[in-house]
Amino acid sequence: MNIDQLPYLLAVAAEGNPSAAARQLGVSQQAISKYLNELEREVGLELFFRSKRQYLPTPAGRLYLQTAQRVLDLKRHTFEALASLDRQAPAALRLGVSPNRGIETMAHIYPFFDRRYPYVHLDLSEGYANQLMELLQHGQLDAVMSTYTGTAPAGCQALPIHNEELVLAVPSFHPLVKHTAARLEELPYAELRDFEDTIFIQPRPSSNLHGLVQALFEREGFHPQIVYSLPNMQLQLAMIRGGTRVAILPSYYVRPDPEIAFFRLYNSPLLTMVYMTRSGHQYPEAERYLVWLMLRMKYEEAPLGIQWSETLRAIDREFGPVEGGGLV
């Protein structure tokens, strides 16, 4: 594999034929055709279906093209990392995360980030969404990884990553529990009115989840008994395990637990995980990789919830499609 000539192959695929690829690269058509013929002899397979006007990748060609793009990306990342070694001081990213899923997410993805960008210092601040957004607005944070609803605060821009439903969490011995499951799509549905005599744990009023839960109650005409308002999800889960309370939680917390059962809710509102920055922010490479790690993690959990945008697809193409394997 001649790395320097890999752009020839990518240009043929992008432009549709060697002539157009040659014009785009500023080389001769003969040079590209020669390279392509020699490459096919080397691999022993045709890489393109040929017609007079169009070259279309074969299955082997598509595989080779994916590998070629990753090789070129790795080359670029390597030279950028080498150039960064000349910096006099390490870069820093002041990142706000939630005390619940934010910390869990960072614990999962940080080793991969640190391995690739050891010179970038992640300065983490822990807090709830509204607190973190205020710090971001005042320039005390560079970015916030959080769940959010509605529109971005003034002076901020949001890159949505993932949407998720809300679910009802109850003690596993609750009389309405007929079976348990650890996957969202396998959960039974429940009507809120079936729990009108049950005591609910309410999210903290300043949290984004509180607004979604209240809107759900109002839409269903449901008036629950509420005696607790707790911000910490782990504390809510502990009280549910205690056997006397139920709560509405993000589906992120659906996982195997012998003491808790979950129900899906009809017409559930959606909670969105976002990467929030100040307006006009251009994501440098290290931040794009951090977003890709978040995307990869969410794709593994619930691929249908990904909120694909032009920016997110570009990041996915840059570091490798999330459906293409594990983290490296």
N, C-alpha and C positions, 0 to 999 in steps of 0.2 A: 504494500500500500504506500504510494507516494503521497505524503501529506500535502506537499506544495501543489499538487495537481488535483486534489479533491474538489476545489471550487469549479473545475471543469465539469465534473459529474453533476454537482448541484445545479449548475447553470443550465445544463441540458434538460434536467428535470423541470426546472422552473420556467425556462423559455420554450420548451417543447421540441426543440431540434438543435443540432450542432451549429447550423448557420446563425440562428438567433443568439445562441449562447456565445459564439465567437464575437459577434458584434457587441454584445453586452460586456464581455471581458476584454475586448480590444486585442484579441489574438486571432490567428488564422483558423479557418474551419478545419484545414488539414491536421493541425496540431491536436484539436479536440477529437476528431474522428480517429486519429492514430492512437491517442491515449485510451479512448473508449474501447477500441478493438483489442489493444494489448491487455487492458484490464479484464475484459471478458475471457480472453484466453487464459489469463492467470487464475481466475476463479473457476473457470470451466463451466460457466453458465451465462446465458444471455441476461443482460440487465435491463434491456428495453425492448418492448414490442415496436417494430419499425414500420412506418408507412412513408409515403412520399413527403408528407407535410408534418407528421406528428410522431414523436417518440414518447411512449408511455412506459413507465417502469413496470417490469415483471415483478412477481412476488419476491424473487431474489434481489431485484433492483431496489425494491422498497426497503428491504432489510439492510442492504448495503448503504443506501442513502441515509437511513436513520443513524447507522454507525458512523458514517462520514461526518454528519452534522455534529455528533457528539464529540468526535475526535477534534474537529475544528474549534468547538466550544471549549473543550478542555485545554487546547493550546492557548486560546485567548485568555482563559481564566488563569493559566499558569504564568503567562507573561505579565498580566495585571498584578498578580500576587507578588511576583518577583520585583516589579517596579515599586510596589507598596513598601518593600523592606527598607527603602531609602528614606522613608518618612522619619522625621525627628521624634515625633510623639505618636502614640497609638491613637487611632480613631475611636470615637465613643458614640454610642447611640443610646440616648436617654429614653427608655421604653417603659410605658405604664402598662401594668397587667393587673387583672383581678386576683383577689386572694383565693379564689376557688379554681375555676378551670384555667385561668391565666397561668398560675403557678404550675399546674399539672402539665399544661401544654409546653411551657418552657422547659420543664424537667425532661420532657420527651425529646424535644428538638434541639436543645442547646448543644449537646455533644456533637451533632452533625454540623451545626453552625460554627462552633469553635474549631472544629477540625479543618474547615475550609477557610475561615477568616480569623485566625488566632490573634491578629493584630487589631481586631475590632473589639473594643470593650463594651459589653452590654451593661449599662447602668440601669438596673430595674427598680421601678417604684411600684409599690403595691397599693391598691385602693379600689374603690367601687367606681363604676362607669362615670357617673356624674362628677365625682371628684377629679378623676383623671382627665376628663374633657376640659374642665376648668383650668387645670395645670397646663394642658396643651395650648389652650387659647392664650394663656399668659406667657407662653414661650419657655415654660419650665420643663417641658417634655418635648422630645422630637416626634414621638409617635405613641399611639395607644393601641394595644391589642385587647379588644373588648367585644362584648355583645352590645347591640344597640338597636333602637327602634326609631322610626320616623326619619327626619332629615338631619344632616350634619349640623353641629353648632356653628354659629357665625364665625367666619374666618377659618373654617376647617373643611377638609374634604375626606370622604370615606371611600375606601376600597372594599366593597362587600366580598366576603369569602364564602360564607355558608349560611344557609337558612335551616332552622330546625323547629319542629313542633314542640308544644308543651304537652306534658303527660301528667296524669294523676298518680301519685305515689301513695300506697296504703300499706298497713301491716299485712304480711302474707297470710295471717289467719283471719283476715276480714271475711265475713260471711259471703260477700259478693265475689270473692276470688275463687274461681273454678280451676284455673291452671295458671302457671307462671311461665314467663318467657324472658329471654335476655336480648331479643332483637326487636326493634321498633315495629317492623312489618309483621311480626308474629303476635303482637299484643292484642288482646280483646278490647273492644270499645266499651265505654261506660257513659251513662247519662249523669250529669251533675246532680239532677234532682234526686237520684237514688242515694245521695250522700247528704241530704239536707239535715239529718240529725247528727252528723259527724262534725267534730271540731277541726277546723282548718288552721294550718300555720300560714300566716300571711307574709309575703315578701316585705322587706323594708320599704316604706313609702317613697324614699328617695331613689329607689332602684328602678331600672328599666323594666324588670320583670313585673314589678308591682302594677304598672300601668297596663300591661298586657293582661294580667290576671283580672284586674278590675273590669276591663273592657269585656272579657269573656263572661264574667258573672253578669254584667249588665245585659249583654246580648242574649243570654240564656234566661234572664229573669230569675236569677238564682241569688239567694241571700244566705250565705253560709254563717255558721257560728265561728267567730274568729276570736281567739284569746291570746295569740302570740304574733309578734312581728319580728322576724329574724332575718338578718342579712346573710348569715353564713350557711351555705348549703350543707356542709358536713354536720352542723348542729341540727339542721332540719331533718336530715336523714337519720341521725341518732334518735331524735324524738319520735320519728315514725316507727323505728325499730322498737321503741318502748311500748308501742301498741295502742296508744290513745289518740293519735293525731294523724292527719293526712295533709298532703301539700301538693300544689301544682308546681312542677319543676320542668326545666328544659330537658329534652330527650337525651341530651349528652349524658345524663346520669342514669340512663337505662343500662344496667349491667347485671351480671349474675349476683344475686343476694338472697339467701334463703329466708331472710326476715322481711323483705320488702317485695311487693308485687306492684306492677305498673299497668295502667289502662291508657289507651289512646282516647282522645276527646274529639267529638264531632266538631268540625269547623274550627279546629284549633288555630289560634293566631300564631304567627311565626316570629321567632327571635333570630336576629341576624348577627353573625360574627363578622367584625370589620377590622381593617387596619386603618386607623385614623391618623391623619397628619394635618398640618396647616395648609391652607389653600395655596395652590401653585407649587406645592412640593414636588420635586422630581426625585424619584426613587433611585438612589445609587445601587450599584450591583449587590452589595452586602444586604441591603434592605430587600431587594428583589428576591434574593435567595431565602431570606427569612420568611417572606410571604409565601414562597414556593414550599417551604417546609410546613407552614401552616396548612396550605392547600393540600399537600400530600397526606398529612395526618387526617384532615377532614374527608378526603376522598376515600381513605381506607375505612372510615367509620360509616359514612353515608354518602355515596357518590352522587345520588340524585339531588342532594341538597346544595351542591356547588352552584354559586351564583356567577356563571361565566360572563365575563365582560371582555372587551377588546384588550384592556390592560392585563387582566388575569390570564387570558390565552397567550399573550405575548410572553409573559413570565413562564408559563407552562412550556412553551416551545423553547425558551432559552435554556432551561435547566433539565429538560427531559420530560415527556408526558407523564403525568401522575399515574396513568393506568399501565405504565410500562415497567413496573417492578418496584422493589423496595428502595429505601434511602441508601445512598452511597456517599 
